[in-house]
Amino acid sequence: SHDPKLLGAPKDFVLPVRELRLSAGAGFVYALAGDVTTMPGLPTRPALMDIELDLETGYPTGLF
């Protein structure tokens, strides 16, 4: 239930769905209800691939 006043195991309630989203790559559809927030997906190329260590200074490069 979306109603915090319904305690225990509520029956015969309607869950209001505000949006349906498609995750085509994962192969599923999911529903968003209430004030739920989602996190963005990750890029296809990790940022780690662009980070190197400068052997002369000992400092990393490519962080920003």
Backbone as CSV, one residue per row, in Angstrom:
resi,resn,N_x,N_y,N_z,CA_x,CA_y,CA_z,C_x,C_y,C_z
1,SER,0.835,-1.181,0.000,0.000,0.000,0.000,0.883,1.249,0.000
2,HIS,0.390,2.289,-0.582,1.091,3.576,-0.571,0.681,4.428,0.626
3,ASP,-0.286,3.969,1.382,-0.830,4.730,2.509,-0.193,4.255,3.815
4,PRO,0.641,5.090,4.474,1.296,4.665,5.707,0.330,4.434,6.869
5,LYS,-0.911,4.872,6.737,-1.900,4.668,7.795,-2.463,3.253,7.783
6,LEU,-2.302,2.540,6.678,-2.772,1.155,6.598,-1.690,0.257,7.181
7,LEU,-1.910,-0.222,8.377,-0.918,-1.032,9.074,-1.198,-2.517,8.893
8,GLY,-0.204,-3.321,9.207,-0.381,-4.766,9.111,-0.325,-5.227,7.665
9,ALA,-1.287,-6.042,7.278,-1.385,-6.557,5.910,-2.681,-6.053,5.298
10,PRO,-2.696,-4.840,4.752,-3.936,-4.280,4.214,-4.448,-5.084,3.028
11,LYS,-5.760,-5.052,2.858,-6.409,-5.761,1.748,-7.272,-4.780,0.977
12,ASP,-7.537,-5.124,-0.265,-8.458,-4.362,-1.115,-8.081,-2.889,-1.231
13,PHE,-6.812,-2.608,-1.503,-6.389,-1.230,-1.721,-5.919,-1.086,-3.171
14,VAL,-5.890,0.132,-3.650,-5.425,0.426,-5.004,-4.089,1.156,-4.898
15,LEU,-3.094,0.669,-5.596,-1.784,1.305,-5.610,-1.712,2.210,-6.839
16,PRO,-1.670,3.534,-6.645,-1.617,4.438,-7.794,-0.226,4.432,-8.440
17,VAL,-0.162,4.069,-9.702,1.088,4.056,-10.462,1.155,5.354,-11.254
18,ARG,2.239,6.119,-11.073,2.332,7.412,-11.752,3.077,7.339,-13.073
19,GLU,3.888,6.284,-13.270,4.661,6.198,-14.504,5.148,4.771,-14.722
20,LEU,5.208,4.351,-15.985,5.828,3.085,-16.369,7.088,3.413,-17.148
21,ARG,8.160,2.699,-16.868,9.419,2.926,-17.580,9.910,1.631,-18.196
22,LEU,10.530,1.765,-19.348,11.068,0.623,-20.076,12.573,0.563,-19.881
23,SER,13.064,-0.586,-19.480,14.499,-0.865,-19.469,14.732,-1.886,-20.567
24,ALA,14.835,-1.379,-21.792,14.884,-2.249,-22.964,16.102,-3.166,-22.947
25,GLY,17.253,-2.641,-22.546,18.457,-3.466,-22.510,18.354,-4.601,-21.512
26,ALA,17.696,-4.348,-20.390,17.522,-5.370,-19.358,16.333,-6.269,-19.661
27,GLY,15.411,-5.779,-20.513,14.279,-6.598,-20.923,13.092,-6.569,-19.984
28,PHE,12.839,-5.443,-19.320,11.662,-5.388,-18.457,11.083,-3.982,-18.382
29,VAL,9.844,-3.913,-17.916,9.134,-2.665,-17.661,8.920,-2.587,-16.156
30,TYR,9.087,-1.389,-15.579,8.845,-1.251,-14.143,7.964,-0.046,-13.871
31,ALA,7.231,-0.121,-12.768,6.281,0.927,-12.395,6.868,1.804,-11.300
32,LEU,6.576,3.117,-11.377,6.962,4.057,-10.329,5.704,4.514,-9.621
33,ALA,5.743,4.500,-8.303,4.592,4.913,-7.506,5.048,5.909,-6.454
34,GLY,4.226,6.883,-6.167,4.544,7.859,-5.126,5.731,8.724,-5.481
35,ASP,6.573,9.006,-4.481,7.720,9.896,-4.657,9.024,9.136,-4.857
36,VAL,8.970,7.984,-5.469,10.161,7.174,-5.692,11.059,7.864,-6.710
37,THR,12.372,7.897,-6.427,13.332,8.422,-7.394,14.237,7.288,-7.845
38,THR,14.743,7.406,-9.041,15.615,6.366,-9.577,17.001,6.944,-9.828
39,MET,17.988,6.076,-9.883,19.353,6.502,-10.171,19.617,6.357,-11.662
40,PRO,20.448,7.236,-12.211,20.770,7.113,-13.631,21.623,5.880,-13.893
41,GLY,21.582,5.417,-15.105,22.397,4.267,-15.481,23.860,4.644,-15.632
42,LEU,24.694,3.655,-15.738,26.123,3.887,-15.904,26.473,3.975,-17.383
43,PRO,27.552,4.685,-17.728,27.956,4.764,-19.132,28.502,3.424,-19.617
44,THR,28.586,3.261,-20.922,29.097,2.003,-21.470,30.601,1.883,-21.287
45,ARG,31.299,3.013,-21.200,32.751,3.004,-20.969,33.025,3.576,-19.580
46,PRO,33.565,2.776,-18.659,33.840,3.263,-17.309,34.907,4.364,-17.311
47,ALA,34.784,5.339,-16.424,35.750,6.430,-16.310,37.137,5.910,-15.930
48,LEU,37.196,4.759,-15.310,38.465,4.156,-14.916,39.387,3.958,-16.115
49,MET,38.821,3.757,-17.287,39.620,3.524,-18.485,40.447,4.758,-18.869
50,ASP,40.081,5.940,-18.402,40.784,7.175,-18.749,41.720,7.666,-17.648
51,ILE,41.855,6.937,-16.567,42.709,7.349,-15.451,44.060,6.650,-15.576
52,GLU,45.112,7.446,-15.453,46.469,6.897,-15.498,47.273,7.478,-14.342
53,LEU,48.390,6.866,-14.054,49.271,7.345,-12.992,50.520,7.923,-13.636
54,ASP,50.810,9.190,-13.342,52.032,9.830,-13.826,53.181,9.296,-12.978
55,LEU,54.067,8.507,-13.584,55.130,7.847,-12.831,56.182,8.822,-12.316
56,GLU,56.306,9.987,-12.957,57.290,10.972,-12.494,56.820,11.694,-11.235
57,THR,55.545,12.050,-11.205,55.025,12.811,-10.057,54.295,11.934,-9.046
58,GLY,53.812,10.792,-9.490,53.042,9.925,-8.611,51.583,10.316,-8.496
59,TYR,51.173,11.322,-9.292,49.789,11.796,-9.250,48.961,11.176,-10.373
60,PRO,47.695,10.915,-10.105,46.830,10.385,-11.165,46.458,11.481,-12.165
61,THR,46.243,11.091,-13.412,45.770,12.007,-14.452,44.490,11.435,-15.045
62,GLY,43.685,12.316,-15.641,42.455,11.874,-16.291,41.261,11.765,-15.371
63,LEU,41.355,12.336,-14.170,40.229,12.250,-13.240,39.099,13.184,-13.625
64,PHE,39.417,14.371,-14.159,38.378,15.340,-14.487,38.593,15.900,-15.863
